[in-house]
Amino acid sequence: MNVIEALAARRSIRVFKSDPVAPELIKSIVEAANRSPSWANTQPWEVYVAGGTPLENLRERYLENYRKGIEPSPDIPVPPSWPAAHQERIFQLGAGRFAFLGIERHDKEARKKTREMNFNLFGAPHVVFICMEQGLSPWSLYDLGSFSMSLMLAAQHYGLSTIPAVLLVAYPDIIREELGIPQNLSVVIGIALGYGDMGSIHNQYIASRRNVEEFLKIKS
């Protein structure tokens, strides 16, 4: 699989098989992502991979918090609002997914169950938590974004599936406790990793993309 093929094939997978990924394969994926560019080669990423008992502990504690109504509090604050065009794309994604799943707008219980999948960590056998030193600038967040995409493309190359999701880092203090992450690191993003259950209806919906002509400006 070349890079263009991996870009075309990659999509967010929300249901995973329980089969674990071999540690050597995870290491190969991270090694590939480690070639990502960063500001002056600062390489600000610190990577923690949860699987087995630590991940099950996270899953149990996340679900408990969610069912108790404890609000997520990620280290990187969620935007309080979005520009109109961005908000419309968020709305279209949600509406499209629920329509595809056959969930009516008024069916709050079904919608709640769908949201709960996030706090079940999508049933993935592994979650990659990407962290950085607190106090670094948004430029380092840009570098972590580059690293994250490289990791997801490398996973795609090896036949694995991923989903990056802010709710995977909804409760960073729990992540620190379970994985021994020091307080000086911000837990920036989580990426669920594993073998996607491609037979699940939750993995059949593919989000639309803007037409390139909407945002591309070439001057020559």
C-alpha positions in Angstrom: 0.0 0.0 0.0 1.5 3.3 -1.0 0.8 6.7 0.7 -1.9 7.7 -1.7 -3.7 4.4 -1.2 -3.4 4.7 2.6 -4.8 8.2 2.5 -7.8 7.0 0.5 -8.4 3.9 2.6 -8.0 5.5 6.1 -11.2 6.3 7.9 -12.4 6.5 11.5 -13.3 3.1 12.8 -15.7 2.9 15.7 -15.9 -0.8 16.4 -12.9 -3.1 16.7 -12.2 -6.8 17.1 -10.8 -7.8 20.4 -7.7 -9.3 18.9 -4.6 -7.6 20.3 -1.9 -6.2 18.1 1.6 -7.6 18.5 3.9 -5.3 20.4 6.5 -5.5 17.7 4.0 -4.3 15.2 2.9 -1.4 17.4 6.6 -0.5 17.7 7.0 -0.6 13.9 4.1 1.8 13.5 5.5 4.3 16.1 8.9 4.1 14.5 7.5 5.0 11.2 5.6 7.9 12.7 8.8 9.1 14.4 10.0 10.3 11.0 7.4 13.1 11.2 8.7 16.7 10.9 8.7 19.0 13.9 9.8 22.6 14.7 13.6 22.6 14.6 13.5 18.8 15.2 12.1 19.3 18.7 10.1 16.0 18.4 7.7 17.0 21.2 5.7 13.8 21.2 5.7 11.4 24.2 3.7 8.2 23.5 1.9 5.9 25.8 0.1 2.8 24.5 -2.5 1.2 26.7 -3.7 -2.4 26.3 -4.6 -5.4 28.4 -5.5 -4.7 32.1 -4.6 -1.0 32.1 -6.9 -0.4 29.1 -9.7 -2.4 30.7 -9.3 -0.3 33.8 -9.5 2.9 31.8 -12.6 1.5 30.0 -14.4 0.7 33.2 -13.6 4.0 34.8 -14.5 6.0 31.7 -17.9 4.3 31.5 -18.5 4.8 35.2 -17.8 8.6 34.8 -20.0 8.8 31.7 -22.9 7.1 33.3 -22.6 9.3 36.4 -22.8 12.3 34.1 -19.3 13.5 34.9 -18.4 16.1 32.2 -15.2 15.4 30.2 -12.3 17.7 31.0 -9.5 17.2 28.5 -6.1 18.9 29.0 -6.5 20.7 25.7 -9.8 22.7 26.0 -12.6 22.0 23.6 -13.5 25.0 21.5 -16.5 26.8 23.0 -17.9 27.4 19.5 -17.2 27.0 15.8 -17.6 29.3 12.8 -20.9 28.7 11.0 -19.4 26.6 8.1 -17.5 24.4 10.5 -20.6 23.9 12.7 -22.7 23.0 9.7 -20.2 20.2 8.8 -20.3 18.9 12.4 -24.1 18.9 12.1 -24.1 17.1 8.8 -21.7 14.4 10.1 -24.0 13.7 13.1 -27.2 13.8 11.1 -25.7 11.6 8.4 -24.4 9.0 10.8 -27.7 8.8 12.8 -29.7 8.5 9.6 -27.4 5.8 8.3 -27.8 3.9 11.6 -31.6 4.4 11.5 -31.6 6.4 14.7 -34.4 9.0 14.8 -33.7 12.5 16.1 -36.1 12.1 19.1 -34.5 8.7 20.1 -32.4 10.0 23.0 -31.6 6.6 24.4 -30.2 5.3 21.1 -28.2 8.5 20.7 -26.8 8.1 24.2 -25.8 4.5 23.5 -24.0 5.6 20.3 -22.1 8.3 22.3 -21.3 5.8 24.9 -19.1 4.0 22.4 -16.6 6.8 22.8 -16.3 6.1 26.5 -16.0 2.4 25.9 -12.9 3.4 23.9 -14.6 1.9 20.8 -13.9 -1.6 22.1 -10.3 -1.2 20.8 -7.6 -3.5 22.1 -5.2 -0.6 22.3 -5.3 3.2 22.6 -2.3 5.3 21.8 -2.1 8.4 24.0 0.0 11.2 22.5 1.4 13.7 25.1 3.6 16.7 25.2 5.3 19.0 27.8 2.9 21.4 29.3 3.5 25.0 28.3 4.6 24.2 24.7 3.1 26.4 22.0 0.4 25.6 19.4 3.3 24.9 17.0 4.0 21.8 19.0 0.4 20.8 18.8 0.8 21.1 15.0 3.8 18.7 15.3 1.7 16.3 17.3 -0.9 16.4 14.5 1.7 15.6 12.0 2.9 12.7 14.1 -0.7 11.4 14.6 -1.4 11.4 10.9 1.8 9.6 10.2 0.9 7.0 12.8 -2.5 6.4 11.4 -1.1 6.0 7.8 1.5 3.6 9.1 -1.2 1.6 10.8 -3.2 1.6 7.6 -0.2 0.2 5.7 0.0 -2.7 8.2 -3.7 -3.5 7.8 -4.8 -1.9 11.1 -7.6 0.6 11.8 -7.6 3.7 13.9 -9.8 6.6 15.1 -8.5 9.8 16.7 -11.0 11.1 19.2 -11.0 13.9 21.8 -13.3 11.8 24.1 -10.5 9.2 24.4 -8.8 11.8 26.5 -11.9 13.0 28.3 -10.6 12.2 31.7 -6.8 12.8 31.7 -6.3 12.3 35.4 -7.6 8.8 35.1 -5.2 8.2 32.2 -2.2 9.5 34.2 -3.1 7.2 37.2 -3.5 4.1 35.1 -0.5 4.6 32.8 1.9 6.5 35.1 2.0 9.6 33.0 3.8 12.5 34.8 1.9 15.6 35.7 4.2 17.8 33.5 2.8 16.2 30.4 -0.5 17.2 28.7 -2.5 14.3 27.4 -3.3 15.7 24.0 -5.1 13.1 21.9 -6.0 9.4 21.9 -6.0 7.2 18.9 -7.7 3.8 19.2 -5.8 1.1 17.3 -6.6 -2.4 16.3 -8.2 -4.6 13.7 -11.5 -3.0 12.7 -14.7 -5.0 12.7 -15.6 -4.1 9.1 -18.9 -6.0 9.4 -20.3 -3.6 12.0 -22.8 -1.0 10.6 -20.9 1.6 12.7 -18.0 1.2 10.3 -20.0 1.4 7.1 -20.7 5.1 7.1 -18.1 7.3 5.3 -18.0 11.0 6.1 -18.1 13.3 3.1 -15.3 15.7 2.1 -15.4 19.2 0.7 -14.8 19.6 -3.0 -11.2 20.7 -3.4 -12.3 23.7 -5.5 -14.0 25.1 -2.3 -10.8 25.7 -0.5 -7.9 25.3 -3.0 -6.4 28.5 -4.4 -3.5 28.1 -6.9 -1.8 31.3 -8.2 0.6 31.1 -11.1 
